[in-house]
Amino acid sequence: MDRAEATVVVTNEVGLHARPAALFVRKAKEFESTITVQNLTRNGEAADAKSPLSVIKAAVAQNHEIKIVAEGPDAQQAVDALVELVETELA
């Protein structure tokens, strides 16, 4: 099984809360792979990137570093798409 991961800083002023979290989850759901997001700044647990509540509970604020991990047939594409989302649309 393919596995991919990346670390990225969330620059959005509200972090991954409400609307940005919804966009992040919507993008994650486009992929077959299992995807988690972890707030490295707060030393948080890995959260299901396809669950809005889990993403919000990760408490990602502006300038927090997150790790995105995907496992599955489209793991690399999923990680690349989510990193791009965080760096562009959610910037």
MMTF fields as JSON, N, C-alpha, C and O atoms, coordinates in Angstrom:
{
  "mmtfVersion": "1.0.0",
  "mmtfProducer": "UNKNOWN",
  "numBonds": 363,
  "numAtoms": 364,
  "numGroups": 91,
  "numChains": 1,
  "numModels": 1,
  "chainsPerModel": [1],
  "groupsPerChain": [91],
  "chainIdList": ["A"],
  "bondAtomList": [4, 2, 8, 6, 12, 10, 16, 14, 20, 18, 24, 22, 28, 26, 32, 30, 36, 34, 40, 38, 44, 42, 48, 46, 52, 50, 56, 54, 60, 58, 64, 62, 68, 66, 72, 70, 76, 74, 80, 78, 84, 82, 88, 86, 92, 90, 96, 94, 100, 98, 104, 102, 108, 106, 112, 110, 116, 114, 120, 118, 124, 122, 128, 126, 132, 130, 136, 134, 140, 138, 144, 142, 148, 146, 152, 150, 156, 154, 160, 158, 164, 162, 168, 166, 172, 170, 176, 174, 180, 178, 184, 182, 188, 186, 192, 190, 196, 194, 200, 198, 204, 202, 208, 206, 212, 210, 216, 214, 220, 218, 224, 222, 228, 226, 232, 230, 236, 234, 240, 238, 244, 242, 248, 246, 252, 250, 256, 254, 260, 258, 264, 262, 268, 266, 272, 270, 276, 274, 280, 278, 284, 282, 288, 286, 292, 290, 296, 294, 300, 298, 304, 302, 308, 306, 312, 310, 316, 314, 320, 318, 324, 322, 328, 326, 332, 330, 336, 334, 340, 338, 344, 342, 348, 346, 352, 350, 356, 354, 360, 358],
  "bondOrderList": [1, 1, 1, 1, 1, 1, 1, 1, 1, 1, 1, 1, 1, 1, 1, 1, 1, 1, 1, 1, 1, 1, 1, 1, 1, 1, 1, 1, 1, 1, 1, 1, 1, 1, 1, 1, 1, 1, 1, 1, 1, 1, 1, 1, 1, 1, 1, 1, 1, 1, 1, 1, 1, 1, 1, 1, 1, 1, 1, 1, 1, 1, 1, 1, 1, 1, 1, 1, 1, 1, 1, 1, 1, 1, 1, 1, 1, 1, 1, 1, 1, 1, 1, 1, 1, 1, 1, 1, 1, 1],
  "groupList": [{"groupName": "MET", "atomNameList": ["N", "CA", "C", "O"], "elementList": ["N", "C", "C", "O"], "formalChargeList": [0, 0, 0, 0], "bondAtomList": [1, 0, 2, 1, 3, 2], "bondOrderList": [1, 1, 2], "singleLetterCode": "M", "chemCompType": "L-PEPTIDE LINKING"}, {"groupName": "ASP", "atomNameList": ["N", "CA", "C", "O"], "elementList": ["N", "C", "C", "O"], "formalChargeList": [0, 0, 0, 0], "bondAtomList": [1, 0, 2, 1, 3, 2], "bondOrderList": [1, 1, 2], "singleLetterCode": "D", "chemCompType": "L-PEPTIDE LINKING"}, {"groupName": "ARG", "atomNameList": ["N", "CA", "C", "O"], "elementList": ["N", "C", "C", "O"], "formalChargeList": [0, 0, 0, 0], "bondAtomList": [1, 0, 2, 1, 3, 2], "bondOrderList": [1, 1, 2], "singleLetterCode": "R", "chemCompType": "L-PEPTIDE LINKING"}, {"groupName": "ALA", "atomNameList": ["N", "CA", "C", "O"], "elementList": ["N", "C", "C", "O"], "formalChargeList": [0, 0, 0, 0], "bondAtomList": [1, 0, 2, 1, 3, 2], "bondOrderList": [1, 1, 2], "singleLetterCode": "A", "chemCompType": "L-PEPTIDE LINKING"}, {"groupName": "GLU", "atomNameList": ["N", "CA", "C", "O"], "elementList": ["N", "C", "C", "O"], "formalChargeList": [0, 0, 0, 0], "bondAtomList": [1, 0, 2, 1, 3, 2], "bondOrderList": [1, 1, 2], "singleLetterCode": "E", "chemCompType": "L-PEPTIDE LINKING"}, {"groupName": "THR", "atomNameList": ["N", "CA", "C", "O"], "elementList": ["N", "C", "C", "O"], "formalChargeList": [0, 0, 0, 0], "bondAtomList": [1, 0, 2, 1, 3, 2], "bondOrderList": [1, 1, 2], "singleLetterCode": "T", "chemCompType": "L-PEPTIDE LINKING"}, {"groupName": "VAL", "atomNameList": ["N", "CA", "C", "O"], "elementList": ["N", "C", "C", "O"], "formalChargeList": [0, 0, 0, 0], "bondAtomList": [1, 0, 2, 1, 3, 2], "bondOrderList": [1, 1, 2], "singleLetterCode": "V", "chemCompType": "L-PEPTIDE LINKING"}, {"groupName": "ASN", "atomNameList": ["N", "CA", "C", "O"], "elementList": ["N", "C", "C", "O"], "formalChargeList": [0, 0, 0, 0], "bondAtomList": [1, 0, 2, 1, 3, 2], "bondOrderList": [1, 1, 2], "singleLetterCode": "N", "chemCompType": "L-PEPTIDE LINKING"}, {"groupName": "GLY", "atomNameList": ["N", "CA", "C", "O"], "elementList": ["N", "C", "C", "O"], "formalChargeList": [0, 0, 0, 0], "bondAtomList": [1, 0, 2, 1, 3, 2], "bondOrderList": [1, 1, 2], "singleLetterCode": "G", "chemCompType": "PEPTIDE LINKING"}, {"groupName": "LEU", "atomNameList": ["N", "CA", "C", "O"], "elementList": ["N", "C", "C", "O"], "formalChargeList": [0, 0, 0, 0], "bondAtomList": [1, 0, 2, 1, 3, 2], "bondOrderList": [1, 1, 2], "singleLetterCode": "L", "chemCompType": "L-PEPTIDE LINKING"}, {"groupName": "HIS", "atomNameList": ["N", "CA", "C", "O"], "elementList": ["N", "C", "C", "O"], "formalChargeList": [0, 0, 0, 0], "bondAtomList": [1, 0, 2, 1, 3, 2], "bondOrderList": [1, 1, 2], "singleLetterCode": "H", "chemCompType": "L-PEPTIDE LINKING"}, {"groupName": "PRO", "atomNameList": ["N", "CA", "C", "O"], "elementList": ["N", "C", "C", "O"], "formalChargeList": [0, 0, 0, 0], "bondAtomList": [1, 0, 2, 1, 3, 2], "bondOrderList": [1, 1, 2], "singleLetterCode": "P", "chemCompType": "L-PEPTIDE LINKING"}, {"groupName": "PHE", "atomNameList": ["N", "CA", "C", "O"], "elementList": ["N", "C", "C", "O"], "formalChargeList": [0, 0, 0, 0], "bondAtomList": [1, 0, 2, 1, 3, 2], "bondOrderList": [1, 1, 2], "singleLetterCode": "F", "chemCompType": "L-PEPTIDE LINKING"}, {"groupName": "LYS", "atomNameList": ["N", "CA", "C", "O"], "elementList": ["N", "C", "C", "O"], "formalChargeList": [0, 0, 0, 0], "bondAtomList": [1, 0, 2, 1, 3, 2], "bondOrderList": [1, 1, 2], "singleLetterCode": "K", "chemCompType": "L-PEPTIDE LINKING"}, {"groupName": "SER", "atomNameList": ["N", "CA", "C", "O"], "elementList": ["N", "C", "C", "O"], "formalChargeList": [0, 0, 0, 0], "bondAtomList": [1, 0, 2, 1, 3, 2], "bondOrderList": [1, 1, 2], "singleLetterCode": "S", "chemCompType": "L-PEPTIDE LINKING"}, {"groupName": "ILE", "atomNameList": ["N", "CA", "C", "O"], "elementList": ["N", "C", "C", "O"], "formalChargeList": [0, 0, 0, 0], "bondAtomList": [1, 0, 2, 1, 3, 2], "bondOrderList": [1, 1, 2], "singleLetterCode": "I", "chemCompType": "L-PEPTIDE LINKING"}, {"groupName": "GLN", "atomNameList": ["N", "CA", "C", "O"], "elementList": ["N", "C", "C", "O"], "formalChargeList": [0, 0, 0, 0], "bondAtomList": [1, 0, 2, 1, 3, 2], "bondOrderList": [1, 1, 2], "singleLetterCode": "Q", "chemCompType": "L-PEPTIDE LINKING"}],
  "groupTypeList": [0, 1, 2, 3, 4, 3, 5, 6, 6, 6, 5, 7, 4, 6, 8, 9, 10, 3, 2, 11, 3, 3, 9, 12, 6, 2, 13, 3, 13, 4, 12, 4, 14, 5, 15, 5, 6, 16, 7, 9, 5, 2, 7, 8, 4, 3, 3, 1, 3, 13, 14, 11, 9, 14, 6, 15, 13, 3, 3, 6, 3, 16, 7, 10, 4, 15, 13, 15, 6, 3, 4, 8, 11, 1, 3, 16, 16, 3, 6, 1, 3, 9, 6, 4, 9, 6, 4, 5, 4, 9, 3],
  "groupIdList": [1, 2, 3, 4, 5, 6, 7, 8, 9, 10, 11, 12, 13, 14, 15, 16, 17, 18, 19, 20, 21, 22, 23, 24, 25, 26, 27, 28, 29, 30, 31, 32, 33, 34, 35, 36, 37, 38, 39, 40, 41, 42, 43, 44, 45, 46, 47, 48, 49, 50, 51, 52, 53, 54, 55, 56, 57, 58, 59, 60, 61, 62, 63, 64, 65, 66, 67, 68, 69, 70, 71, 72, 73, 74, 75, 76, 77, 78, 79, 80, 81, 82, 83, 84, 85, 86, 87, 88, 89, 90, 91],
  "secStructList": [7, 7, 3, 3, 3, 3, 3, 3, 3, 7, 7, 1, 6, 6, 7, 1, 1, 1, 2, 2, 2, 2, 2, 2, 2, 2, 2, 2, 6, 6, 1, 1, 1, 3, 3, 3, 3, 3, 3, 6, 6, 6, 6, 7, 7, 3, 3, 3, 6, 6, 7, 2, 2, 2, 2, 2, 2, 6, 7, 7, 7, 6, 6, 7, 3, 3, 3, 3, 3, 3, 3, 1, 6, 6, 2, 2, 2, 2, 2, 2, 2, 2, 2, 2, 2, 2, 2, 6, 6, 6, 7],
  "xCoordList": [0.846, 0.0, 0.88, 1.873, 0.495, 1.258, 1.023, -0.062, 2.08, 1.991, 2.728, 3.798, 2.145, 2.781, 2.502, 1.475, 3.416, 3.18, 3.896, 4.855, 3.411, 4.015, 3.721, 2.743, 4.593, 4.408, 4.245, 4.979, 3.269, 2.986, 2.517, 1.918, 2.795, 2.357, 1.046, 0.937, 0.057, -1.251, -1.185, -1.014, -1.321, -1.209, -2.559, -2.624, -3.649, -4.99, -5.208, -4.84, -5.803, -5.952, -6.816, -6.675, -7.713, -8.519, -8.056, -8.704, -6.934, -6.429, -7.359, -7.902, -7.543, -8.465, -9.721, -9.982, -10.499, -11.73, -12.869, -12.667, -14.03, -15.248, -15.07, -14.871, -15.14, -15.099, -13.807, -13.883, -12.622, -11.402, -11.39, -10.919, -11.895, -11.955, -12.886, -12.583, -14.004, -14.962, -14.333, -14.534, -13.583, -12.906, -11.844, -11.687, -11.126, -10.085, -10.695, -10.183, -11.795, -12.488, -13.053, -12.944, -13.65, -14.227, -13.141, -13.357, -11.977, -10.866, -10.384, -10.125, -10.262, -9.788, -10.723, -10.275, -12.022, -13.018, -12.969, -13.595, -12.235, -12.105, -11.198, -11.144, -10.485, -9.493, -9.907, -10.594, -9.465, -9.774, -8.929, -9.367, -7.738, -6.811, -7.361, -8.218, -6.847, -7.111, -6.178, -4.976, -6.729, -5.926, -6.091, -7.198, -4.951, -4.997, -4.273, -3.407, -4.653, -3.979, -3.622, -4.427, -2.408, -1.932, -1.378, -0.592, -1.793, -1.289, 0.041, 0.058, 1.145, 2.464, 2.79, 3.505, 2.271, 2.537, 1.992, 2.623, 0.825, 0.207, 0.475, -0.074, 1.331, 1.655, 0.395, 0.275, -0.54, -1.838, -1.832, -0.858, -2.937, -3.148, -3.494, -3.991, -3.224, -3.623, -5.152, -5.773, -5.746, -7.21, -7.624, -6.876, -8.805, -9.355, -9.617, -10.449, -8.905, -9.032, -10.351, -10.672, -11.121, -12.413, -13.573, -14.734, -13.27, -14.288, -14.197, -13.199, -15.227, -15.186, -14.928, -14.138, -15.587, -15.417, -13.986, -13.411, -13.412, -12.033, -11.052, -10.121, -11.263, -10.356, -10.468, -9.453, -11.676, -11.854, -11.255, -10.638, -11.437, -10.884, -9.356, -8.752, -8.73, -7.266, -6.743, -5.548, -7.644, -7.327, -6.136, -5.201, -6.187, -5.112, -5.37, -6.37, -4.466, -4.584, -3.582, -2.771, -3.666, -2.752, -1.304, -0.964, -0.461, 0.972, 1.296, 2.442, 0.3, 0.567, 1.093, 0.702, 1.984, 2.516, 1.702, 1.468, 1.274, 0.492, 1.205, 1.975, 0.924, 1.428, 0.228, -0.718, 0.276, -0.776, -0.201, 0.849, -0.896, -0.447, -1.58, -2.728, -1.25, -2.248, -1.713, -0.53, -2.61, -2.262, -3.333, -4.517, -2.902, -3.848, -3.357, -2.24, -4.186, -3.77, -3.467, -2.692, -4.072, -3.835, -3.216, -3.486, -2.38, -1.807, -1.042, -1.267, -0.139, 0.677, -0.174, 0.051, -1.146, -2.024, -2.836, -3.055, -3.277, -4.067, -3.239, -3.689, -2.041, -1.166, -0.83, -0.888, -0.48, -0.143, -1.318, -1.134, -2.517, -3.706, -4.016, -4.389, -3.865, -4.161, -3.103, -3.431, -1.851, -0.794, -1.05, -0.934, -1.399, -1.691, -2.878, -2.857, -3.901, -5.081, -4.671, -5.064, -3.888, -3.466, -2.594, -2.718, -1.718, -0.791, -1.405, -0.884, -2.504, -3.081, -4.457, -4.602, -5.464, -6.847, -7.065, -7.899, -6.331, -6.524, -5.464, -5.388, -4.645, -3.553, -4.078, -3.299],
  "yCoordList": [-1.2, 0.0, 1.248, 1.328, 2.206, 3.448, 4.315, 4.334, 5.035, 5.948, 7.225, 7.183, 8.351, 9.641, 10.553, 10.431, 11.461, 12.45, 13.747, 13.776, 14.81, 16.133, 16.969, 16.745, 17.933, 18.881, 20.261, 20.637, 21.011, 22.329, 23.26, 22.813, 24.552, 25.555, 26.162, 26.57, 26.22, 26.79, 28.293, 28.755, 29.06, 30.52, 31.219, 32.415, 30.467, 31.059, 31.682, 31.09, 32.868, 33.595, 32.883, 33.138, 31.989, 31.237, 29.784, 28.969, 29.457, 28.086, 27.144, 27.501, 25.934, 24.964, 24.901, 23.902, 25.979, 26.039, 26.446, 27.248, 25.922, 26.248, 26.088, 24.973, 27.191, 27.107, 26.466, 25.571, 26.884, 26.22, 24.718, 23.921, 24.34, 22.913, 22.176, 21.06, 22.784, 22.169, 21.978, 20.94, 22.957, 22.847, 21.747, 20.989, 21.672, 20.66, 19.255, 18.359, 19.08, 17.782, 17.425, 16.28, 18.392, 18.143, 17.649, 16.705, 18.298, 17.897, 16.493, 15.673, 16.21, 14.892, 13.777, 12.682, 14.066, 13.057, 12.717, 11.749, 13.498, 13.212, 12.01, 11.492, 11.571, 10.514, 9.24, 9.27, 8.119, 6.816, 6.516, 5.789, 7.069, 6.796, 7.219, 8.097, 6.57, 6.988, 8.163, 8.074, 9.265, 10.478, 10.979, 11.051, 11.325, 11.938, 13.274, 13.519, 14.12, 15.405, 15.506, 15.181, 15.961, 16.059, 17.446, 17.96, 18.051, 19.374, 19.169, 18.812, 19.395, 19.203, 20.292, 20.044, 21.488, 22.606, 22.319, 22.656, 21.701, 21.377, 19.935, 19.462, 19.235, 17.848, 16.997, 16.131, 17.255, 16.592, 15.2, 14.767, 14.518, 13.187, 13.351, 14.395, 12.31, 12.314, 12.239, 11.432, 13.082, 13.153, 12.733, 12.929, 12.16, 11.755, 13.001, 13.835, 13.12, 14.307, 14.353, 15.366, 13.265, 13.234, 13.491, 13.388, 13.82, 14.101, 15.56, 15.962, 16.362, 17.78, 17.982, 18.846, 17.193, 17.348, 17.025, 17.723, 15.973, 15.599, 16.69, 17.002, 17.27, 18.331, 19.556, 20.16, 19.924, 21.079, 20.793, 21.672, 19.564, 19.189, 19.195, 19.264, 19.121, 19.171, 20.55, 20.721, 21.525, 22.88, 23.513, 24.002, 23.493, 24.082, 25.575, 25.987, 26.371, 27.836, 28.365, 27.618, 29.666, 30.297, 30.039, 30.105, 29.745, 29.488, 28.178, 27.958, 27.301, 25.974, 25.086, 25.223, 24.178, 23.218, 21.936, 21.418, 21.433, 20.199, 19.15, 19.467, 17.887, 16.773, 16.084, 15.717, 15.913, 15.216, 13.87, 13.81, 12.8, 11.452, 10.751, 10.773, 10.135, 9.378, 7.98, 7.791, 7.01, 5.626, 5.066, 5.062, 4.589, 4.04, 4.217, 4.684, 3.846, 3.859, 5.245, 5.368, 6.289, 7.649, 8.542, 9.74, 7.915, 8.617, 9.882, 10.945, 9.772, 10.932, 12.055, 13.227, 11.705, 12.724, 13.419, 14.629, 12.66, 13.229, 14.22, 15.332, 13.821, 14.71, 15.958, 17.07, 15.782, 16.943, 17.917, 19.131, 17.381, 18.233, 18.983, 20.155, 18.32, 18.977, 20.025, 21.076, 19.742, 20.736, 21.959, 23.094, 21.727, 22.836, 23.654, 24.884, 22.975, 23.663, 24.569, 25.734, 24.029, 24.803, 25.996, 27.084, 25.792, 26.852, 27.894, 29.005, 27.559, 28.518, 28.992, 30.127, 28.143, 28.55, 28.916, 29.77, 28.284, 28.58, 29.526, 29.748, 30.088, 30.96, 32.321, 33.184],
  "zCoordList": [0.0, 0.0, 0.0, 0.722, -0.817, -0.907, 0.319, 0.9, 0.691, 1.829, 1.451, 0.844, 1.817, 1.56, 2.734, 3.401, 2.979, 4.036, 3.713, 2.942, 4.315, 4.129, 5.364, 6.078, 5.59, 6.682, 6.061, 5.147, 6.573, 6.008, 7.13, 8.108, 6.978, 7.951, 7.464, 6.308, 8.344, 8.02, 8.237, 9.365, 7.155, 7.27, 7.358, 7.638, 7.117, 7.188, 8.567, 9.581, 8.605, 9.878, 10.913, 12.109, 10.473, 11.452, 11.55, 12.207, 10.896, 10.944, 10.195, 9.149, 10.734, 10.121, 10.97, 11.64, 10.938, 11.71, 10.788, 9.876, 11.004, 10.256, 8.749, 8.269, 7.995, 6.532, 6.017, 5.175, 6.485, 6.002, 6.314, 5.503, 7.461, 7.812, 6.858, 6.433, 6.522, 5.6, 4.218, 3.587, 3.748, 2.455, 2.489, 1.531, 3.597, 3.764, 3.729, 3.058, 4.462, 4.511, 3.14, 2.703, 2.468, 1.14, 0.176, -0.583, 0.218, -0.646, -0.265, -1.145, 1.028, 1.484, 1.019, 0.679, 1.007, 0.62, -0.87, -1.3, -1.657, -3.091, -3.347, -4.462, -2.308, -2.474, -1.755, -0.734, -2.321, -1.76, -0.519, 0.372, -0.467, 0.627, 1.983, 2.082, 3.02, 4.393, 4.661, 4.41, 5.171, 5.358, 6.787, 7.32, 7.393, 8.719, 8.686, 7.847, 9.618, 9.806, 11.285, 12.158, 11.546, 12.931, 13.17, 12.374, 14.277, 14.655, 15.382, 16.56, 14.684, 15.279, 16.295, 17.266, 16.075, 16.986, 18.382, 19.384, 18.44, 19.733, 20.159, 21.154, 19.393, 19.714, 19.801, 20.667, 18.894, 18.932, 18.334, 17.718, 18.531, 17.951, 16.475, 16.051, 15.705, 14.303, 14.23, 14.921, 13.39, 13.271, 11.861, 10.903, 11.742, 10.455, 9.611, 9.967, 8.495, 7.644, 6.887, 6.267, 6.931, 6.244, 7.2, 6.807, 8.438, 9.449, 9.882, 10.48, 9.588, 9.969, 11.459, 11.843, 12.294, 13.741, 14.163, 14.998, 13.591, 13.923, 13.521, 14.264, 12.34, 11.869, 12.774, 13.124, 13.151, 14.039, 15.42, 16.022, 15.92, 17.23, 17.251, 18.321, 16.074, 16.011, 16.419, 16.657, 16.498, 16.995, 16.277, 16.91, 14.959, 14.164, 14.012, 13.423, 14.544, 14.478, 13.44, 12.892, 13.192, 12.243, 12.664, 13.845, 11.671, 11.837, 12.545, 12.935, 12.717, 13.252, 12.136, 10.976, 12.503, 11.551, 11.646, 12.738, 10.502, 10.48, 9.637, 8.731, 9.966, 9.16, 8.545, 9.241, 7.237, 6.501, 6.065, 5.424, 6.417, 6.051, 5.317, 5.761, 4.199, 3.43, 3.162, 2.88, 3.257, 2.942, 2.027, 2.363, 0.858, -0.094, -1.518, -1.741, -2.48, -3.882, -4.45, -5.399, -3.877, -4.383, -3.292, -3.215, -2.457, -1.299, -1.685, -1.105, -2.662, -3.03, -3.611, -3.307, -4.443, -5.027, -3.936, -3.996, -2.95, -1.852, -1.047, -0.769, -0.678, 0.105, -0.7, -0.175, -1.963, -2.81, -2.913, -2.826, -3.098, -3.245, -1.953, -1.994, -0.812, 0.464, 0.821, 1.371, 0.511, 0.742, -0.13, 0.333, -1.394, -2.308, -1.793, -1.844, -1.304, -0.748, 0.419, 0.476, 1.333, 2.511, 2.086, 2.648, 1.102, 0.695, -0.227, -0.328, -0.904, -1.854, -1.414, -0.958, -1.542, -1.24, 0.222, 0.526, 1.126, 2.554, 3.093, 4.301, 2.209, 2.654, 3.077, 3.481]
}
